[in-house]
Amino acid sequence: MSNNNSNLQLYLIALSVAIVSAMAGIGLWKVLQNRQPQSMATLIVLPEPREIKEFELIDQHGKPFTLENLRQRWTLVFFGFTHCPDVCPSTLYDLQLVHNELMQQADPANPPHQVLFVSVDPERDTPQRIGDYLGYFSPDFIGVTGDHSQLEPFSMNMSIAYRIGEHAEGDMLYSVDHSASILLIEPSGRMHGVFPAPHDAQAISSDLATVID
């Protein structure tokens, strides 16, 4: 493939993700404009917590996962896919560090936070595969997915964009583009803020500890 074709393909991918982001309600760029004057190292707090609409996905154990599962504790949410070569494993490793740091001060029987991985690649990411994948990072992590009719409204509600690369039916080799932000959900089940990429595990741990306290 020529350099011109490669550049055109990258441009089209970026344009597609930008369009989806624009459709997602209040884009993350607007959130950035509303940074709150708080002593946070990396967390961008929304001017007003965002209501999350009712949804139903399925977790790595084959059980329903709904809005109710986002209540009662703080939730760190990251959207990705298990075949991701770089951003996803790197971010999940950072979340592992954050989780381990916070658990040192938490009640293991009732931690104040949880980590949620949302796979936007249901064609390849079965619940079992998601569970196996998350096992490399932490047995405490929750993984969910669903078909695109479930994932798309949920991701748009969160201002997260994703795009599945074109491929023939049955072809398991294709690309997935997605936003890399980590979202923070309040125990009320509303979105509280955003940790934009690139991520710093120590800064996230510090900000989250402040929020929880």
MDTraj code that builds the backbone (N, CA, C; nanometers):
import mdtraj as md
import numpy as np

residues = "MET SER ASN ASN ASN SER ASN LEU GLN LEU TYR LEU ILE ALA LEU SER VAL ALA ILE VAL SER ALA MET ALA GLY ILE GLY LEU TRP LYS VAL LEU GLN ASN ARG GLN PRO GLN SER MET ALA THR LEU ILE VAL LEU PRO GLU PRO ARG GLU ILE LYS GLU PHE GLU LEU ILE ASP GLN HIS GLY LYS PRO PHE THR LEU GLU ASN LEU ARG GLN ARG TRP THR LEU VAL PHE PHE GLY PHE THR HIS CYS PRO ASP VAL CYS PRO SER THR LEU TYR ASP LEU GLN LEU VAL HIS ASN GLU LEU MET GLN GLN ALA ASP PRO ALA ASN PRO PRO HIS GLN VAL LEU PHE VAL SER VAL ASP PRO GLU ARG ASP THR PRO GLN ARG ILE GLY ASP TYR LEU GLY TYR PHE SER PRO ASP PHE ILE GLY VAL THR GLY ASP HIS SER GLN LEU GLU PRO PHE SER MET ASN MET SER ILE ALA TYR ARG ILE GLY GLU HIS ALA GLU GLY ASP MET LEU TYR SER VAL ASP HIS SER ALA SER ILE LEU LEU ILE GLU PRO SER GLY ARG MET HIS GLY VAL PHE PRO ALA PRO HIS ASP ALA GLN ALA ILE SER SER ASP LEU ALA THR VAL ILE ASP".split()
xyz = np.array([
    [0.0860, -0.1193, 0.0000],
    [0.0000, 0.0000, 0.0000],
    [0.0891, 0.1236, 0.0000],
    [0.0599, 0.2243, -0.0829],
    [0.1412, 0.3438, -0.0907],
    [0.1223, 0.4297, 0.0319],
    [0.2164, 0.5244, 0.0534],
    [0.2042, 0.6153, 0.1669],
    [0.0784, 0.7008, 0.1554],
    [0.0445, 0.7409, 0.0316],
    [-0.0758, 0.8227, 0.0134],
    [-0.2008, 0.7469, 0.0539],
    [-0.2073, 0.6189, 0.0140],
    [-0.3241, 0.5369, 0.0521],
    [-0.3278, 0.5156, 0.2029],
    [-0.2122, 0.4954, 0.2634],
    [-0.2066, 0.4755, 0.4087],
    [-0.2551, 0.5999, 0.4803],
    [-0.2088, 0.7170, 0.4327],
    [-0.2508, 0.8422, 0.4955],
    [-0.4002, 0.8648, 0.4788],
    [-0.4534, 0.8290, 0.3606],
    [-0.5965, 0.8445, 0.3369],
    [-0.6760, 0.7544, 0.4291],
    [-0.6281, 0.6296, 0.4478],
    [-0.6997, 0.5363, 0.5362],
    [-0.7008, 0.5878, 0.6796],
    [-0.5867, 0.6378, 0.7263],
    [-0.5796, 0.6904, 0.8627],
    [-0.6724, 0.8104, 0.8774],
    [-0.6766, 0.8949, 0.7727],
    [-0.7636, 1.0117, 0.7775],
    [-0.9103, 0.9702, 0.7870],
    [-0.9500, 0.8699, 0.7074],
    [-1.0891, 0.8253, 0.7079],
    [-1.1277, 0.7635, 0.8415],
    [-1.0342, 0.6890, 0.9016],
    [-1.0619, 0.6300, 1.0330],
    [-1.0811, 0.7409, 1.1363],
    [-0.9912, 0.8384, 1.1351],
    [-1.0015, 0.9485, 1.2306],
    [-1.1312, 1.0255, 1.2106],
    [-1.1695, 1.0459, 1.0840],
    [-1.2935, 1.1167, 1.0547],
    [-1.4139, 1.0393, 1.1049],
    [-1.4124, 0.9066, 1.0882],
    [-1.5256, 0.8239, 1.1334],
    [-1.5426, 0.8331, 1.2838],
    [-1.4308, 0.8236, 1.3569],
    [-1.4383, 0.8316, 1.5029],
    [-1.4844, 0.9698, 1.5464],
    [-1.4391, 1.0736, 1.4753],
    [-1.4802, 1.2102, 1.5089],
    [-1.6299, 1.2277, 1.4905],
    [-1.6848, 1.1689, 1.3835],
    [-1.8286, 1.1799, 1.3591],
    [-1.9078, 1.1108, 1.4686],
    [-1.8632, 0.9900, 1.5082],
    [-1.9334, 0.9186, 1.6154],
    [-1.9257, 0.9975, 1.7440],
    [-1.8106, 1.0583, 1.7708],
    [-1.7945, 1.1380, 1.8923],
    [-1.8921, 1.2542, 1.8932],
    [-1.9093, 1.3163, 1.7767],
    [-2.0004, 1.4303, 1.7677],
    [-2.1435, 1.3878, 1.7958],
    [-2.1765, 1.2644, 1.7575],
    [-2.3120, 1.2136, 1.7795],
    [-2.3344, 1.1719, 1.9237],
    [-2.2306, 1.1652, 2.0027],
    [-2.2410, 1.1090, 2.1369],
    [-2.2877, 1.2094, 2.2400],
    [-2.3547, 1.3145, 2.1982],
    [-2.4045, 1.4101, 2.2951],
    [-2.2961, 1.5115, 2.3265],
    [-2.2623, 1.5242, 2.4520],
    [-2.1568, 1.6160, 2.4938],
    [-2.0245, 1.5459, 2.4783],
    [-1.9466, 1.5826, 2.3785],
    [-1.8192, 1.5172, 2.3516],
    [-1.7185, 1.5473, 2.4604],
    [-1.6136, 1.4659, 2.4624],
    [-1.5113, 1.4858, 2.5643],
    [-1.4402, 1.6192, 2.5470],
    [-1.4374, 1.6728, 2.4237],
    [-1.3744, 1.8033, 2.4047],
    [-1.4478, 1.9103, 2.4828],
    [-1.5794, 1.8976, 2.4949],
    [-1.6566, 1.9955, 2.5699],
    [-1.6330, 1.9800, 2.7189],
    [-1.6149, 1.8548, 2.7604],
    [-1.5832, 1.8308, 2.9011],
    [-1.4532, 1.9003, 2.9374],
    [-1.3552, 1.8940, 2.8468],
    [-1.2263, 1.9565, 2.8712],
    [-1.2399, 2.1071, 2.8910],
    [-1.3366, 2.1672, 2.8232],
    [-1.3577, 2.3103, 2.8369],
    [-1.4173, 2.3462, 2.9724],
    [-1.4694, 2.2492, 3.0409],
    [-1.5356, 2.2750, 3.1692],
    [-1.4561, 2.2183, 3.2862],
    [-1.3257, 2.2162, 3.2736],
    [-1.2407, 2.1666, 3.3824],
    [-1.2699, 2.2446, 3.5105],
    [-1.2889, 2.1711, 3.6170],
    [-1.3235, 2.2339, 3.7433],
    [-1.1985, 2.2777, 3.8187],
    [-1.2048, 2.3883, 3.8906],
    [-1.0884, 2.4373, 3.9642],
    [-1.0672, 2.3589, 4.0929],
    [-1.0353, 2.2299, 4.0779],
    [-1.0108, 2.1451, 4.1925],
    [-0.8667, 2.0972, 4.1874],
    [-0.8175, 2.0541, 4.3019],
    [-0.6788, 2.0091, 4.3087],
    [-0.6689, 1.8642, 4.2629],
    [-0.7083, 1.8387, 4.1392],
    [-0.7019, 1.7058, 4.0814],
    [-0.5846, 1.6989, 3.9841],
    [-0.5105, 1.5902, 3.9894],
    [-0.3935, 1.5758, 3.9039],
    [-0.4322, 1.5467, 3.7596],
    [-0.5368, 1.4670, 3.7414],
    [-0.5742, 1.4274, 3.6047],
    [-0.7248, 1.4159, 3.5828],
    [-0.8029, 1.3999, 3.6886],
    [-0.9478, 1.3833, 3.6753],
    [-1.0140, 1.5131, 3.6305],
    [-1.0951, 1.5034, 3.5260],
    [-1.1775, 1.6152, 3.4803],
    [-1.3186, 1.5894, 3.5316],
    [-1.3658, 1.6738, 3.6218],
    [-1.4976, 1.6565, 3.6832],
    [-1.6024, 1.7252, 3.5969],
    [-1.7090, 1.6551, 3.5660],
    [-1.8169, 1.7138, 3.4867],
    [-1.8834, 1.8279, 3.5640],
    [-1.9260, 1.9334, 3.4955],
    [-1.9955, 2.0441, 3.5632],
    [-2.1177, 1.9951, 3.6394],
    [-2.1900, 1.9000, 3.5798],
    [-2.3039, 1.8346, 3.6436],
    [-2.2930, 1.6855, 3.6163],
    [-2.3107, 1.6012, 3.7173],
    [-2.3055, 1.4562, 3.6918],
    [-2.4051, 1.4178, 3.5830],
    [-2.3638, 1.3296, 3.4944],
    [-2.4489, 1.2900, 3.3825],
    [-2.5300, 1.1662, 3.4161],
    [-2.6588, 1.1736, 3.3905],
    [-2.7456, 1.0585, 3.4108],
    [-2.7111, 0.9492, 3.3089],
    [-2.7065, 0.8271, 3.3549],
    [-2.6828, 0.7129, 3.2665],
    [-2.8153, 0.6409, 3.2460],
    [-2.8495, 0.6220, 3.1214],
    [-2.9779, 0.5593, 3.0901],
    [-2.9725, 0.4096, 3.1205],
    [-3.0891, 0.3528, 3.1406],
    [-3.0981, 0.2093, 3.1665],
    [-3.0354, 0.1308, 3.0509],
    [-2.9669, 0.0246, 3.0839],
    [-2.9032, -0.0594, 2.9829],
    [-2.8951, -0.2017, 3.0364],
    [-2.8663, -0.2953, 2.9494],
    [-2.8420, -0.4329, 2.9925],
    [-2.7351, -0.4949, 2.9031],
    [-2.6258, -0.5355, 2.9648],
    [-2.5179, -0.6057, 2.8972],
    [-2.5011, -0.7414, 2.9652],
    [-2.3990, -0.8155, 2.9284],
    [-2.3745, -0.9462, 2.9898],
    [-2.2303, -0.9505, 3.0373],
    [-2.2089, -1.0044, 3.1586],
    [-2.0735, -1.0042, 3.2134],
    [-1.9984, -1.1323, 3.1762],
    [-1.8745, -1.1437, 3.2259],
    [-1.7893, -1.2569, 3.1869],
    [-1.8397, -1.3900, 3.2406],
    [-1.9369, -1.3853, 3.3309],
    [-1.9958, -1.5082, 3.3852],
    [-2.1289, -1.5417, 3.3178],
    [-2.1647, -1.4620, 3.2166],
    [-2.2903, -1.4859, 3.1463],
    [-2.4112, -1.4291, 3.2173],
    [-2.3901, -1.3424, 3.3167],
    [-2.4999, -1.2849, 3.3933],
    [-2.5295, -1.1429, 3.3451],
    [-2.6550, -1.0988, 3.3572],
    [-2.6899, -0.9623, 3.3154],
    [-2.6152, -0.8584, 3.3984],
    [-2.5759, -0.7509, 3.3337],
    [-2.5118, -0.6379, 3.4006],
    [-2.5903, -0.5142, 3.3618],
    [-2.6461, -0.4442, 3.4607],
    [-2.7353, -0.3318, 3.4359],
    [-2.6897, -0.2083, 3.5130],
    [-2.7677, -0.1025, 3.5011],
    [-2.7380, 0.0216, 3.5724],
    [-2.7271, -0.0014, 3.7220],
    [-2.8042, -0.0936, 3.7730],
    [-2.8012, -0.1216, 3.9172],
    [-2.6620, -0.1671, 3.9615],
    [-2.5879, -0.2330, 3.8723],
    [-2.4540, -0.2802, 3.9056],
    [-2.3515, -0.1668, 3.9122],
    [-2.3905, -0.0481, 3.8678],
    [-2.3019, 0.0676, 3.8768],
    [-2.3276, 0.1494, 4.0029],
    [-2.4208, 0.1063, 4.0813],
    [-2.4543, 0.1796, 4.2038],
    [-2.3845, 0.1178, 4.3253],
    [-2.3813, 0.1932, 4.4312],
    [-2.3275, 0.1528, 4.5621],
    [-2.1766, 0.1726, 4.5759],
    [-2.1030, 0.1867, 4.4647],
    [-1.9586, 0.2115, 4.4751],
    [-1.9109, 0.2890, 4.3528],
    [-1.7919, 0.3477, 4.3640],
    [-1.7316, 0.4183, 4.2516],
    [-1.6866, 0.3160, 4.1470],
    [-1.7062, 0.3489, 4.0196],
    [-1.6707, 0.2559, 3.9122],
    [-1.5805, 0.3245, 3.8100],
    [-1.4681, 0.2620, 3.7818],
    [-1.3791, 0.3047, 3.6737],
    [-1.4151, 0.2234, 3.5507],
    [-1.4506, 0.2905, 3.4412],
    [-1.4991, 0.2227, 3.3204],
    [-1.4044, 0.2489, 3.2036],
    [-1.3656, 0.1405, 3.1362],
    [-1.2815, 0.1540, 3.0177],
    [-1.3398, 0.0691, 2.9057],
    [-1.3541, 0.1285, 2.7865],
    [-1.4054, 0.0594, 2.6684],
    [-1.2887, 0.0139, 2.5818],
    [-1.2922, -0.1120, 2.5345],
    [-1.1852, -0.1617, 2.4501],
    [-1.2207, -0.2962, 2.3895],
    [-1.1183, -0.3781, 2.3627],
    [-1.1414, -0.5116, 2.3073],
    [-1.0176, -0.5971, 2.3338],
    [-1.0358, -0.7281, 2.3430],
    [-0.9275, -0.8143, 2.3893],
    [-0.8171, -0.8349, 2.2863],
    [-0.8447, -0.8082, 2.1583],
    [-0.7414, -0.8218, 2.0554],
    [-0.6611, -0.6931, 2.0381],
    [-0.6879, -0.5948, 2.1197],
    [-0.6193, -0.4660, 2.1127],
    [-0.4700, -0.4863, 2.1392],
    [-0.3832, -0.4346, 2.0523],
    [-0.2406, -0.4616, 2.0659],
    [-0.1658, -0.3714, 2.1626],
    [-0.2227, -0.2563, 2.1994],
    [-0.1432, -0.1624, 2.2778],
    [-0.2219, -0.0854, 2.3837],
    [-0.3176, -0.0031, 2.3418],
    [-0.3866, 0.0853, 2.4354],
    [-0.4597, 0.0081, 2.5450],
    [-0.5311, -0.0981, 2.5067],
    [-0.6111, -0.1724, 2.6055],
    [-0.5249, -0.2414, 2.7117],
    [-0.4257, -0.3213, 2.6737],
    [-0.3439, -0.3838, 2.7791],
    [-0.2698, -0.2816, 2.8635],
    [-0.2259, -0.1732, 2.8015],
    [-0.1562, -0.0696, 2.8774],
    [-0.2494, -0.0041, 2.9787],
    [-0.3714, 0.0280, 2.9354],
    [-0.4678, 0.0927, 3.0248],
    [-0.5119, -0.0022, 3.1351],
    [-0.5356, -0.1277, 3.1015],
    [-0.5764, -0.2246, 3.2030],
    [-0.4643, -0.2494, 3.3036],
    [-0.3407, -0.2421, 3.2579],
    [-0.2279, -0.2539, 3.3519],
    [-0.2281, -0.1347, 3.4474],
    [-0.2527, -0.0143, 3.3945],
    [-0.2621, 0.1029, 3.4809],
    [-0.3764, 0.0871, 3.5812],
    [-0.4892, 0.0352, 3.5339],
    [-0.6029, 0.0144, 3.6241],
    [-0.5722, -0.0916, 3.7288],
    [-0.4912, -0.1886, 3.6921],
    [-0.4470, -0.2878, 3.7901],
    [-0.3664, -0.2206, 3.9008],
    [-0.2751, -0.1314, 3.8626],
    [-0.1956, -0.0591, 3.9613],
    [-0.2842, 0.0274, 4.0507],
    [-0.3804, 0.0952, 3.9892],
    [-0.4739, 0.1792, 4.0654],
    [-0.5537, 0.0939, 4.1633],
    [-0.6077, -0.0161, 4.1139],
    [-0.6881, -0.1051, 4.1969],
    [-0.6079, -0.1583, 4.3152],
    [-0.4869, -0.2046, 4.2888],
    [-0.4040, -0.2598, 4.3964],
    [-0.3704, -0.1541, 4.5009],
    [-0.3439, -0.0328, 4.4539],
    [-0.3110, 0.0773, 4.5458],
    [-0.4296, 0.1091, 4.6364],
    [-0.5486, 0.1186, 4.5782],
    [-0.6669, 0.1520, 4.6565],
    [-0.7073, 0.0393, 4.7505],
    [-0.6839, -0.0847, 4.7091],
    [-0.7225, -0.1978, 4.7928],
    [-0.6372, -0.2083, 4.9194],
    [-0.5218, -0.1445, 4.9207],
    [-0.4382, -0.1468, 5.0408],
    [-0.5060, -0.0762, 5.1578],
    [-0.5955, 0.0193, 5.1254],
    [-0.6653, 0.0938, 5.2293],
    [-0.8139, 0.0570, 5.2383],
    [-0.8569, -0.0418, 5.1607],
    [-0.9994, -0.0742, 5.1530],
    [-1.0335, -0.2006, 5.2299],
    [-1.1604, -0.2146, 5.2593],
    [-1.2123, -0.3376, 5.3182],
    [-1.2303, -0.4378, 5.2043],
    [-1.1547, -0.5468, 5.2034],
    [-1.1646, -0.6423, 5.0923],
    [-1.3057, -0.6966, 5.0718],
    [-1.3822, -0.7026, 5.1782],
    [-1.5173, -0.7551, 5.1679],
    [-1.6148, -0.6525, 5.1107],
    [-1.5779, -0.5247, 5.1169],
    [-1.6678, -0.4194, 5.0685],
    [-1.5869, -0.3016, 5.0151],
    [-1.5156, -0.3217, 4.9053],
    [-1.4334, -0.2133, 4.8499],
    [-1.5206, -0.0984, 4.8003],
    [-1.4707, 0.0240, 4.8074],
    [-1.5501, 0.1400, 4.7652],
    [-1.5476, 0.1633, 4.6146],
    [-1.4764, 0.0781, 4.5400],
    [-1.4646, 0.0987, 4.3967],
    [-1.4680, -0.0349, 4.3235],
    [-1.4869, -0.0278, 4.1918],
    [-1.4780, -0.1451, 4.1064],
    [-1.4265, -0.1006, 3.9699],
    [-1.3713, -0.1945, 3.8945],
    [-1.3186, -0.1659, 3.7607],
    [-1.4006, -0.2431, 3.6585],
    [-1.4505, -0.1724, 3.5586],
    [-1.5363, -0.2316, 3.4557],
    [-1.4723, -0.2158, 3.3190],
    [-1.4548, -0.3277, 3.2486],
    [-1.4047, -0.3289, 3.1113],
    [-1.5212, -0.3620, 3.0189],
    [-1.5484, -0.2740, 2.9232],
    [-1.6580, -0.2936, 2.8285],
    [-1.5994, -0.3279, 2.6923],
    [-1.6205, -0.4498, 2.6447],
    [-1.5718, -0.4872, 2.5124],
    [-1.6705, -0.4414, 2.4066],
    [-1.6188, -0.3692, 2.3072],
    [-1.7019, -0.3225, 2.1957],
    [-1.6862, -0.4144, 2.0747],
    [-1.6307, -0.5330, 2.0977],
    [-1.6033, -0.6285, 1.9894],
    [-1.6722, -0.7624, 2.0190],
    [-1.8060, -0.7637, 2.0210],
    [-1.8768, -0.8857, 2.0593],
    [-1.8586, -1.0022, 1.9632],
    [-1.8186, -0.9740, 1.8399],
    [-1.8013, -1.0817, 1.7421],
    [-1.6886, -1.1763, 1.7847],
    [-1.5838, -1.1214, 1.8436],
    [-1.4714, -1.2038, 1.8877],
    [-1.4672, -1.2216, 2.0391],
    [-1.5188, -1.1240, 2.1131],
    [-1.5053, -1.1263, 2.2593],
    [-1.6267, -1.1912, 2.3250],
    [-1.6188, -1.3218, 2.3432],
    [-1.7218, -1.3935, 2.4183],
    [-1.7024, -1.3640, 2.5665],
    [-1.8041, -1.3875, 2.6481],
    [-1.7860, -1.3685, 2.7921],
    [-1.6680, -1.4470, 2.8477],
    [-1.6494, -1.5698, 2.8023],
    [-1.5376, -1.6493, 2.8533],
    [-1.4037, -1.5879, 2.8133],
    [-1.3930, -1.5424, 2.6893],
    [-1.2673, -1.4815, 2.6460],
    [-1.2381, -1.3553, 2.7271],
    [-1.3418, -1.2758, 2.7524],
    [-1.3232, -1.1544, 2.8323],
    [-1.2753, -1.1899, 2.9717],
    [-1.3362, -1.2935, 3.0316],
    [-1.2952, -1.3359, 3.1645],
    [-1.1513, -1.3824, 3.1680],
    [-1.1120, -1.4614, 3.0688],
    [-0.9739, -1.5099, 3.0611],
    [-0.8768, -1.3931, 3.0444],
    [-0.9143, -1.2982, 2.9614],
    [-0.8289, -1.1822, 2.9341],
    [-0.8093, -1.0983, 3.0604],
    [-0.9175, -1.0709, 3.1308],
    [-0.9074, -0.9888, 3.2513],
    [-0.8301, -1.0603, 3.3623],
    [-0.8276, -1.1929, 3.3556],
    [-0.7527, -1.2699, 3.4549],
    [-0.6043, -1.2386, 3.4543],
    [-0.5532, -1.1870, 3.3439],
    [-0.4122, -1.1486, 3.3367],
    [-0.3847, -1.0215, 3.4167],
    [-0.4908, -0.9477, 3.4484],
    [-0.4742, -0.8202, 3.5179],
    [-0.5238, -0.8268, 3.6621],
    [-0.6472, -0.8674, 3.6818],
    [-0.7006, -0.8806, 3.8171],
    [-0.8267, -0.9660, 3.8150],
    [-0.8375, -1.0607, 3.9070],
    [-0.9606, -1.1409, 3.9148],
    [-1.0792, -1.0586, 3.9630],
    [-1.0510, -0.9381, 4.0134],
    [-1.1588, -0.8523, 4.0626],
    [-1.2249, -0.7722, 3.9511],
    [-1.1601, -0.7598, 3.8365],
    [-1.2148, -0.6784, 3.7285],
    [-1.3411, -0.7424, 3.6716],
    [-1.4345, -0.6575, 3.6337],
    [-1.5600, -0.7012, 3.5721],
    [-1.5516, -0.6725, 3.4227],
    [-1.5906, -0.7688, 3.3403],
    [-1.5928, -0.7497, 3.1961],
    [-1.7323, -0.7714, 3.1421],
    [-1.7758, -0.6845, 3.0520],
    [-1.9100, -0.6962, 2.9941],
    [-1.9055, -0.6722, 2.8447],
    [-2.0080, -0.7181, 2.7767],
    [-2.0261, -0.6887, 2.6347],
    [-2.1737, -0.7078, 2.6010],
    [-2.2064, -0.6985, 2.4755],
    [-2.3433, -0.7145, 2.4287],
    [-2.3414, -0.6984, 2.2776],
    [-2.4570, -0.7087, 2.2139],
    [-2.4559, -0.6833, 2.0698],
    [-2.4523, -0.5319, 2.0477],
    [-2.4309, -0.4909, 1.9233],
    [-2.4109, -0.3479, 1.8974],
    [-2.5363, -0.2652, 1.9242],
    [-2.6527, -0.3264, 1.9176],
    [-2.7750, -0.2527, 1.9500],
    [-2.7797, -0.2173, 2.0986],
    [-2.7044, -0.2888, 2.1802],
    [-2.6930, -0.2576, 2.3225],
    [-2.5721, -0.1688, 2.3507],
    [-2.4605, -0.1985, 2.2835],
    [-2.3362, -0.1257, 2.3088],
    [-2.3404, 0.0177, 2.2580],
    [-2.3993, 0.0399, 2.1423],
    [-2.3952, 0.1735, 2.0822],
    [-2.4663, 0.2794, 2.1664],
    [-2.5908, 0.2557, 2.2120],
    [-2.6539, 0.3596, 2.2951],
    [-2.5822, 0.3781, 2.4281],
    [-2.5284, 0.2698, 2.4836],
    [-2.4555, 0.2792, 2.6101],
    [-2.3280, 0.3620, 2.5924],
    [-2.2523, 0.3343, 2.4876],
    [-2.1278, 0.4079, 2.4646],
    [-2.1560, 0.5539, 2.4311],
    [-2.2586, 0.5809, 2.3535],
    [-2.2920, 0.7189, 2.3197],
    [-2.3358, 0.7960, 2.4430],
    [-2.4081, 0.7311, 2.5322],
    [-2.4480, 0.7929, 2.6577],
    [-2.3254, 0.8341, 2.7393],
    [-2.2165, 0.7578, 2.7237],
    [-2.0920, 0.7843, 2.7952],
    [-1.9972, 0.8755, 2.7156],
    [-2.0398, 0.9206, 2.5969],
    [-1.9543, 0.9994, 2.5066],
    [-1.8300, 0.9227, 2.4645],
    [-1.8457, 0.7937, 2.4441],
    [-1.7371, 0.7082, 2.3968],
    [-1.7670, 0.6680, 2.2522],
    [-1.6685, 0.6843, 2.1654],
    [-1.6840, 0.6474, 2.0253],
    [-1.6071, 0.5189, 1.9966],
    [-1.6650, 0.4356, 1.9106],
    [-1.5911, 0.3193, 1.8627],
    [-1.6357, 0.2870, 1.7200],
    [-1.5478, 0.2199, 1.6474],
    [-1.5766, 0.1845, 1.5085],
    [-1.5144, 0.0492, 1.4779],
    [-1.5959, -0.0423, 1.4242],
    [-1.5472, -0.1737, 1.3831],
    [-1.5029, -0.1657, 1.2372],
    [-1.3809, -0.2102, 1.2079],
    [-1.3308, -0.2076, 1.0710],
    [-1.4111, -0.3000, 0.9808],
    [-1.4236, -0.2631, 0.8555],
    [-1.4977, -0.3448, 0.7605],
    [-1.4284, -0.4796, 0.7416],
    [-1.5098, -0.5851, 0.7371],
    [-1.4549, -0.7192, 0.7174],
    [-1.5660, -0.8121, 0.6708],
    [-1.5263, -0.9184, 0.6046],
    [-1.6236, -1.0168, 0.5581],
    [-1.6763, -1.0989, 0.6756],
    [-1.7983, -1.1479, 0.6616],
    [-1.8571, -1.2309, 0.7666],
    [-1.7686, -1.3532, 0.7916],
    [-1.7373, -1.3745, 0.9185],
    [-1.6522, -1.4865, 0.9554],
    [-1.5045, -1.4529, 0.9593],
    [-1.4669, -1.3374, 0.9066],
    [-1.3267, -1.2945, 0.9096],
    [-1.2954, -1.2409, 1.0486],
    [-1.1998, -1.3021, 1.1161],
    [-1.1664, -1.2629, 1.2524],
    [-1.0493, -1.1650, 1.2596],
    [-1.0005, -1.1227, 1.1440],
    [-0.8897, -1.0272, 1.1417],
    [-0.9423, -0.8917, 1.0939],
    [-0.9649, -0.8036, 1.1882],
    [-1.0128, -0.6691, 1.1549],
    [-0.9745, -0.5735, 1.2679],
    [-0.9819, -0.4467, 1.2384],
    [-0.9415, -0.3452, 1.3357],
    [-1.0622, -0.2915, 1.4116],
    [-1.0354, -0.2357, 1.5286],
    [-1.1376, -0.1685, 1.6084],
    [-1.0769, -0.0381, 1.6595],
    [-1.1433, 0.0720, 1.6319],
    [-1.0996, 0.2023, 1.6818],
    [-1.1929, 0.2433, 1.7954],
    [-1.1358, 0.2980, 1.9020],
    [-1.2187, 0.3356, 2.0164],
    [-1.1527, 0.4445, 2.0984],
    [-1.2346, 0.5178, 2.1728],
    [-1.1835, 0.6195, 2.2637],
    [-1.1054, 0.5532, 2.3759],
    [-1.0054, 0.6247, 2.4287],
    [-0.9161, 0.5648, 2.5281],
    [-0.9338, 0.6216, 2.6684],
    [-1.0344, 0.7053, 2.6891],
    [-1.0546, 0.7644, 2.8211],
    [-1.1062, 0.6620, 2.9219],
    [-1.0760, 0.6869, 3.0489],
    [-1.1342, 0.6103, 3.1594],
    [-1.2420, 0.6986, 3.2214],
    [-1.3592, 0.6434, 3.2401],
    [-1.4713, 0.7185, 3.2964],
    [-1.4895, 0.6835, 3.4429],
    [-1.5344, 0.7805, 3.5204],
    [-1.5594, 0.7587, 3.6632],
    [-1.7080, 0.7748, 3.6909],
    [-1.7688, 0.6678, 3.7438],
    [-1.9119, 0.6669, 3.7760],
    [-1.9298, 0.6762, 3.9267],
    [-2.0207, 0.7622, 3.9687],
    [-2.0500, 0.7795, 4.1113],
    [-2.1289, 0.6610, 4.1656],
    [-2.1289, 0.6428, 4.2985],
    [-2.2137, 0.5385, 4.3581],
    [-2.3623, 0.5602, 4.3309],
    [-2.3997, 0.6814, 4.2881],
    [-2.5390, 0.7078, 4.2525],
    [-2.5731, 0.6504, 4.1157],
    [-2.4690, 0.6082, 4.0391],
    [-2.4914, 0.5573, 3.9050],
    [-2.4841, 0.6646, 3.7986],
    [-2.4340, 0.7842, 3.8338],
    [-2.4179, 0.8918, 3.7375],
    [-2.2693, 0.9111, 3.7051],
    [-2.2430, 0.9612, 3.5838],
    [-2.1039, 0.9845, 3.5465],
    [-2.0517, 1.1084, 3.6183],
    [-1.9389, 1.0915, 3.6867],
    [-1.8808, 1.1979, 3.7675],
    [-1.7717, 1.2742, 3.6932],
    [-1.6888, 1.2011, 3.6168],
    [-1.5779, 1.2668, 3.5501],
    [-1.5050, 1.1749, 3.4545],
    [-1.3954, 1.2269, 3.4014],
    [-1.3188, 1.1576, 3.2974],
    [-1.1694, 1.1660, 3.3285],
    [-1.1008, 1.0526, 3.3133],
    [-0.9549, 1.0497, 3.3159],
    [-0.9095, 1.0378, 3.1703],
    [-0.8668, 1.1472, 3.1074],
    [-0.8283, 1.1407, 2.9662],
    [-0.6943, 1.0714, 2.9478],
    [-0.6752, 1.0149, 2.8293],
    [-0.5469, 0.9551, 2.7944],
    [-0.4487, 1.0664, 2.7563],
    [-0.3180, 1.0437, 2.7751],
    [-0.2536, 0.9231, 2.8301],
    [-0.2712, 0.9159, 2.9812],
    [-0.2669, 0.7945, 3.0343],
    [-0.2985, 0.7729, 3.1738],
    [-0.1743, 0.7644, 3.2615],
    [-0.1919, 0.8088, 3.3848],
    [-0.0875, 0.8032, 3.4861],
    [-0.1494, 0.7348, 3.6077],
    [-0.1094, 0.6110, 3.6336],
    [-0.1719, 0.5316, 3.7401],
    [-0.1610, 0.5993, 3.8757],
    [-0.0468, 0.6581, 3.9055],
    [-0.0283, 0.7230, 4.0350],
    [-0.1216, 0.8430, 4.0506],
    [-0.1357, 0.9214, 3.9432],
    [-0.2242, 1.0377, 3.9478],
    [-0.3702, 0.9943, 3.9608],
    [-0.4084, 0.8887, 3.8893],
    [-0.5466, 0.8387, 3.8994],
    [-0.5740, 0.7893, 4.0413],
    [-0.4797, 0.7168, 4.0987],
    [-0.4963, 0.6660, 4.2353],
    [-0.5138, 0.7796, 4.3349],
    [-0.4326, 0.8828, 4.3185],
    [-0.4393, 0.9969, 4.4086],
    [-0.5727, 1.0688, 4.3966],
    [-0.6167, 1.0946, 4.2737],
    [-0.7439, 1.1636, 4.2533],
    [-0.8614, 1.0816, 4.3031],
    [-0.8587, 0.9518, 4.2745],
    [-0.9694, 0.8666, 4.3159],
    [-0.9760, 0.8555, 4.4676],
    [-0.8603, 0.8477, 4.5324],
    [-0.8583, 0.8424, 4.6789],
    [-0.9177, 0.9703, 4.7371],
    [-0.8877, 1.0833, 4.6750],
    [-0.9444, 1.2114, 4.7200],
    [-1.0957, 1.2128, 4.7031],
    [-1.1432, 1.1669, 4.5892],
    [-1.2867, 1.1647, 4.5618],
    [-1.3583, 1.0716, 4.6594],
    [-1.3032, 0.9547, 4.6824],
    [-1.3666, 0.8575, 4.7713],
    [-1.3713, 0.9110, 4.9145],
    [-1.2634, 0.9760, 4.9564],
    [-1.2599, 1.0317, 5.0929],
    [-1.3590, 1.1452, 5.1084],
])
top = md.Topology()
chain = top.add_chain()
for i, resn in enumerate(residues, 1):
    res = top.add_residue(resn, chain, resSeq=i)
    for name in ("N", "CA", "C"):
        top.add_atom(name, md.element.get_by_symbol(name[0]), res)
traj = md.Trajectory(xyz[None], top)
